[in-house]
Amino acid sequence: MEQGKDVLNVYYRFSPESQGKGFAREATTAAIEWGRKECPYLPVVAIIDPANTASIRLAEKLGFTLDAGSGVPGDYDVYRL
């Protein structure tokens, strides 16, 4: 849930030695495809620490955009497809 509404929350976390190899992008793309097929009525979001620039870059490459005004300032931002 995000702001009291059901959503599909994309989450990825990889060990440092696994980062930069495309695993997060591949896994997230597959998860988004599955979610859109199985739950097309739910929005897809990524809840990201604003300091996590690598996660933000990946989300933006996947088509997510910052939902200004959502999230908790200084804690997390919400990106939506």
C-alpha positions as a Markdown table, in Angstrom:
| # | Residue | x | y | z |
|---|---|---|---|---|
| 1 | Met | 0.0 | 0.0 | 0.0 |
| 2 | Glu | 1.1 | 3.5 | -0.7 |
| 3 | Gln | -0.9 | 6.4 | 0.8 |
| 4 | Gly | -3.7 | 4.0 | 1.7 |
| 5 | Lys | -4.1 | 2.6 | -1.8 |
| 6 | Asp | -3.2 | -0.8 | -3.2 |
| 7 | Val | -0.2 | -0.6 | -5.6 |
| 8 | Leu | 2.4 | -2.9 | -7.0 |
| 9 | Asn | 5.7 | -1.8 | -5.3 |
| 10 | Val | 8.8 | -2.7 | -7.3 |
| 11 | Tyr | 11.7 | -3.4 | -5.0 |
| 12 | Tyr | 15.2 | -4.4 | -5.9 |
| 13 | Arg | 18.3 | -4.9 | -3.8 |
| 14 | Phe | 21.5 | -6.5 | -4.9 |
| 15 | Ser | 24.9 | -7.0 | -3.2 |
| 16 | Pro | 27.6 | -4.6 | -4.3 |
| 17 | Glu | 29.4 | -7.2 | -6.3 |
| 18 | Ser | 26.3 | -7.9 | -8.3 |
| 19 | Gln | 25.5 | -4.3 | -9.1 |
| 20 | Gly | 26.1 | -2.8 | -12.5 |
| 21 | Lys | 25.5 | -6.1 | -14.3 |
| 22 | Gly | 21.9 | -5.5 | -15.4 |
| 23 | Phe | 20.3 | -7.9 | -12.9 |
| 24 | Ala | 18.0 | -5.3 | -11.3 |
| 25 | Arg | 16.9 | -4.0 | -14.7 |
| 26 | Glu | 16.1 | -7.5 | -16.0 |
| 27 | Ala | 14.3 | -8.6 | -12.8 |
| 28 | Thr | 12.4 | -5.4 | -12.5 |
| 29 | Thr | 11.3 | -5.5 | -16.2 |
| 30 | Ala | 10.0 | -9.0 | -15.7 |
| 31 | Ala | 8.2 | -8.0 | -12.5 |
| 32 | Ile | 6.5 | -5.1 | -14.2 |
| 33 | Glu | 5.4 | -7.3 | -17.1 |
| 34 | Trp | 4.0 | -9.9 | -14.7 |
| 35 | Gly | 2.2 | -7.2 | -12.6 |
| 36 | Arg | 0.6 | -5.6 | -15.6 |
| 37 | Lys | -0.6 | -9.0 | -16.8 |
| 38 | Glu | -1.9 | -10.2 | -13.5 |
| 39 | Cys | -3.0 | -7.0 | -11.9 |
| 40 | Pro | -3.6 | -4.4 | -14.7 |
| 41 | Tyr | -5.8 | -2.3 | -12.5 |
| 42 | Leu | -3.0 | -1.6 | -9.9 |
| 43 | Pro | -0.5 | 1.2 | -10.4 |
| 44 | Val | 3.2 | 0.3 | -10.3 |
| 45 | Val | 5.4 | 2.3 | -8.0 |
| 46 | Ala | 9.0 | 2.4 | -6.8 |
| 47 | Ile | 9.6 | 3.8 | -3.3 |
| 48 | Ile | 13.1 | 5.1 | -3.2 |
| 49 | Asp | 15.4 | 6.8 | -0.7 |
| 50 | Pro | 16.2 | 10.2 | -2.3 |
| 51 | Ala | 19.9 | 9.6 | -1.6 |
| 52 | Asn | 19.9 | 6.4 | -3.6 |
| 53 | Thr | 20.9 | 7.9 | -7.0 |
| 54 | Ala | 21.6 | 4.5 | -8.6 |
| 55 | Ser | 18.1 | 3.3 | -7.8 |
| 56 | Ile | 16.6 | 6.5 | -9.1 |
| 57 | Arg | 18.6 | 6.2 | -12.4 |
| 58 | Leu | 17.3 | 2.7 | -12.9 |
| 59 | Ala | 13.7 | 3.6 | -12.1 |
| 60 | Glu | 13.9 | 6.5 | -14.6 |
| 61 | Lys | 15.5 | 4.2 | -17.3 |
| 62 | Leu | 12.5 | 1.9 | -16.8 |
| 63 | Gly | 10.1 | 4.8 | -17.3 |
| 64 | Phe | 9.2 | 5.7 | -13.8 |
| 65 | Thr | 8.8 | 9.4 | -13.0 |
| 66 | Leu | 8.9 | 11.2 | -9.7 |
| 67 | Asp | 5.4 | 11.7 | -8.2 |
| 68 | Ala | 6.0 | 15.1 | -6.6 |
| 69 | Gly | 4.3 | 15.5 | -3.3 |
| 70 | Ser | 4.2 | 11.7 | -2.6 |
| 71 | Gly | 6.5 | 10.0 | -0.2 |
| 72 | Val | 7.9 | 11.4 | 3.0 |
| 73 | Pro | 10.4 | 14.3 | 2.7 |
| 74 | Gly | 13.9 | 13.2 | 3.6 |
| 75 | Asp | 12.8 | 9.6 | 3.9 |
| 76 | Tyr | 11.5 | 8.3 | 0.6 |
| 77 | Asp | 10.1 | 9.5 | -2.8 |
| 78 | Val | 7.5 | 7.7 | -4.9 |
| 79 | Tyr | 8.1 | 7.1 | -8.5 |
| 80 | Arg | 5.3 | 5.9 | -10.8 |
| 81 | Leu | 5.0 | 4.3 | -14.2 |
